[in-house]
Structure formats: structure tokens, C-alpha cells
Amino acid sequence: MDVNTRAMTIYAVLYVDDEEKALKYFRRAVADEALPVYTASSVAEALEVLEVHGEEIGVLITDQRMPGQTGVDLLRRVREDWPEIVRLLTTAYSDLDEAIEAVNRGEIFRYITKPWDIRQLRTELQQALEIHRLRLERSLLMEEKLSVWQRLIEVNRVRDLVVMAGSFTHIRNAMTAVAAYLEANVTASYRGRLIAPEQLDLWSLTETEIRRTLGLIEALIHTTEPNEARDAFDAQTSPRRLIEEAAPPVCQVRVQEVDGIQPVLVDRTLARSLVASLCHMSAGGDETTVEVLCEPGRLYGELAATVMTFCSASNYQAPEGTSGLDVIPEHLSAYLIAYHHGGSLQPVLDGSIQKGFRLTLPTEPAVVPAGQPAEGWLERILARLECWE
């Protein structure tokens, strides 16, 4: 909803009082087409109304003295869960000390004493609705600003990955691997969690992003360094043996393999890292099971083995606190190693849920022609970032 739409929206008032006569009197005194009114007779009932109609309510006015929880208790809860609602407290002169204390703590915008002056009451409500409108506008403008910053961050992360791929001379087909990774992980409808307003500091953000990129590169180099004999694929092994030997202890591995499948030539160090990365991505806890299905392939120039990994968890979850295009080193290193061997790595989806990965490896990676990213891949990635919902 844009600023103009919000400005034209008619927001309601919620009045809370345990006296039925007061509720009827309030509704009759202030309700009209330009000022819809909801009422509630207790804090619990008010919270139920807010759960259903919270986005329609601009002002909450509550009596202080009610059985059970007080009006201030309700205002404190609303301040936490519906901060844009303007909060008013109505009370008798004998309760003014509590009302003033609530104002000082920031729990209410203003207090109104009983008995009401109807004209003054309506004026107070109109002023409160204007404050609510201004809060909504400020909130929307801040959200738009944060969204622009977030998009810049994501575009810069894509740029960093592309530059990094171009500098990884120890990994073959690095650019193709990064392109495949981005194609699989940047979606047109994705919108990451926005950065916090307190992070809107150019220098701090720049420093954070530089540290993030350097840390990623260090982690990727650690997991993708080949043996001393660079580019030498030194171990011919069956996919079954490769998976069983390299799987980390946290994974219970089950392998199904057809008879006569050809062995693949791999860099032993990288192959172990690849399997560990796949298991890490599938890990949902100590009970994780990775099922590996090996399929027969063809000879030179064709992929000779296909390995499918499934996890018992519903989907791989990125670590808490990550958002947007946060690259998990184990995730990207699996792509780099697979493409280094002349193979590929593709996510397996069940609807919108990722269930695993399909890894393909050729029998002789050294004779497989160097792969190139599909034409226009970078333009598609950047276009997706522009099409966030």
C-alpha cells in the first residue's frame, strides 16, 4: 500500500470499557461513516479485536479501571505489537497520577478525563488519527528506503561473487558454477528481510560487506583447494564408495547403486569436501538420512553418474540471522567442486520445497570441454532482483 492509498483509507477507533453504558454512549457520540468504531468490554476482548482488525484501527482509547488487567496493561501490549496505533487513556480525576505516569513512560499519546466533553473528545480523536496517518507515512517511507538499500546490497553481493569467480584460477569452470548457484538461489518473488533502520550507515555497511566477502573467499579457498598436483584427478572410484567414505558422521547414508555403473575419476580431496558439503546442506539434525541413487550414464562427453541427496528434514535452512543473498560457504563450494570436475549441481524441488540436489559427474573430467554460463544469465539474475514483490 503506497502513501496515497494509506492517506485515503478510513481507519477506525477501538474503545475499551467494562461499562456497557459507556460503550453505547461512546459509539453514539463519535461513530459515523468517517469514523468507524469498534468496542470491547475487557483487555482480553480488545486483544481479540486487534488480532482480527489491527490493521484497520488507527486509535485505541481505553478506560483505566477494569476487572483483571487495567487499561495501562492493554496500552503496554499494544505499544509492543501494534506500535503505529495511537494510544489514548480515559480516566477519572482520581486516577490522573497513573495516567500521567503512563504518558511519561511513552505508553500513551494523551489522556482524556471523564466525564467527556463530546466536542473535545472528537477533536482529540481527529488529532490522534492525524498522528496515526503521519506514523504510517513515515513507516512506509522508511520501508521504501530500506528496500532500496537492501537491493543495493544484494546487487553488490552478486557483483562480488562474479568477481570472485573470475579470480578463482585453481577451480575450473568457476564462473559457470557461480552462475548456476545464482540461477538456483535468486528467485523472482523473493524478498529478503530488510536491514534494520539502525544499520543505515554507509561506512558501517561497507565495512560489514567487505568483511563478509573476505570471510566467504577464505572459506571457499579452504574447501576448494585441490591436491598439490593441480587439476590432477587422481582417484578412480565408484559413486557408492565415494559417498560412503566421505559422508560425515552426522549423516546416516543409504546408497542404491545399479550394477555395472562406471567409476568416476575425481580429485580425492575435493570429492570428500563435495560430499561433506552436500550432507551439510541436507543436515536437519543428528537423525539426518541422505539417500543416494546412482544411475548409469554414458561414456566420453556424457555424465556417467547421477547422485541424488535427500534429507529427512523438510528443507535446508540457512543459519539464523541470515537474509537476502546470504551465501553459505558449504553451499557454494559444492557448486564449485562439481563444476570443477566437469559436472553440475542442480536443486531438486517438490513444488516450492527443495528436497535435495542432483549431482552429476563425468567419468573423465579432464576431457570434458570447459563449460560456459548460459547466455544472458547475469541479466536474468539482476532482473529478478528488480522484480521483488
Secondary structure, DSSP 8 states (H G I E B T S, - for coil): --HHHHHH---EEEEE-S-HHHHHHHHHHH-BTTB-EEEESSHHHHHHHHHHHGGGEEEEEEES--SSS-HHHHHHHHHHH-TTSEEEEEE-GGGHHHHHHHHHTTS-SEEEESS--HHHHHHHHHHHHHHHHHHHHHHHHHHHHHHHHHHHHHHHHHHHHHHHHHH-TTSTTHHHHHHHHHHHH--TT-------GGG--HHHHHHHHHHHHHHHHHHHHHHH---SSTT---EEE-HHHHHHHH--TT-EEEEEE-TT---EEE-HHHHHHHHHHHHHHH--STT-EEEEEEEE--STTSEEEEEEEE-SSSS----TT--SS---HHHHHHHHHHHHTT-EEEEEEETTEEEEEEEEEES-GGGS------TTHHHHHHHHHHT--
